[in-house]
């Protein structure tokens, strides 16, 4: 995971914890209701985090496959140019030998 991704995840988790603590301080409900709400929020945050992780993985795969395709294109182009140069060199050698 990149540095920005780690920082984002840490920030997300820190924000969730601070939000939960503030909610506890201002909660007028009973303990069981508050625990239920906290459990629901943590589950919700976990689901969101899992969705973000899946999205980041898909983006990573997309970029890596695009990069691989571009590198394959560059390699095939270089091979084609090399083959063309070899053919030109062989043609020149044949012309030189014919003139001798």
Beta strands, then each sheet from edge to edge (+ up, - down):
end
